Amino acid sequence: MICYEPIGIVNSPFKEINGMPIQPVGARGVAGQIEILPDLQGGLKDLDGFSHIFVIYHFHGASGYSLLVKPFLDQSRHGVFATRAPKRPNSIGLSVLKLLKVDGNILHVEHVDILDGTPVLDIKPYVPTFDAWETDKVGWFAAATGRAETERADDRFK
């Protein structure tokens, strides 16, 4: 058995799943905060030296999972592991957010595509030298990536 305890919570303007951006690229300029538990604040030392962070979180608005899903950006069904759909065997989400500032135990972030009240499981610094790879294929996303900025969530993954 694997158990995780949240390290904090996301405060965002998105109170409902319907109408939310589906990726950070569709949430450009959307500000939010990540409130880290006060007893974990010491772990934020030196984080303000990074412009972007990985935020790993629990999709608390989704329940159950499907191995085949129809994602927001396509009308065909795909294996869940070939998508970023929230209804997964382990409901873990990942976003790269711009870190504006660290204020005590509060992280001020931008490009927030995360539901308000979402439990945060971990934060890691984004380092382009380590994390940005050139790719030569992106699967079925190739025909859909341009729509990620304007596509909005509905309730299909509740």
Rosetta blueprint (number, residue, H / E / L):
1 M L
2 I L
3 C L
4 Y L
5 E L
6 P L
7 I L
8 G E
9 I E
10 V E
11 N E
12 S L
13 P L
14 F L
15 K L
16 E L
17 I L
18 N L
19 G L
20 M L
21 P E
22 I L
23 Q L
24 P H
25 V H
26 G H
27 A H
28 R L
29 G L
30 V L
31 A E
32 G E
33 Q E
34 I E
35 E E
36 I E
37 L L
38 P H
39 D H
40 L H
41 Q H
42 G H
43 G H
44 L H
45 K L
46 D L
47 L H
48 D H
49 G H
50 F L
51 S L
52 H E
53 I E
54 F E
55 V E
56 I E
57 Y E
58 H E
59 F L
60 H L
61 G L
62 A L
63 S L
64 G L
65 Y L
66 S L
67 L L
68 L E
69 V E
70 K L
71 P L
72 F L
73 L L
74 D L
75 Q L
76 S L
77 R L
78 H E
79 G E
80 V H
81 F H
82 A H
83 T L
84 R L
85 A L
86 P L
87 K L
88 R L
89 P L
90 N L
91 S L
92 I E
93 G E
94 L E
95 S E
96 V E
97 L E
98 K E
99 L E
100 L E
101 K E
102 V E
103 D E
104 G L
105 N L
106 I E
107 L E
108 H E
109 V E
110 E E
111 H L
112 V L
113 D L
114 I L
115 L L
116 D L
117 G L
118 T L
119 P E
120 V E
121 L E
122 D E
123 I E
124 K E
125 P E
126 Y L
127 V L
128 P H
129 T H
130 F H
131 D H
132 A L
133 W L
134 E L
135 T L
136 D L
137 K L
138 V L
139 G H
140 W H
141 F H
142 A H
143 A H
144 A L
145 T H
146 G H
147 R H
148 A L
149 E L
150 T L
151 E L
152 R E
153 A L
154 D L
155 D L
156 R L
157 F L
158 K L
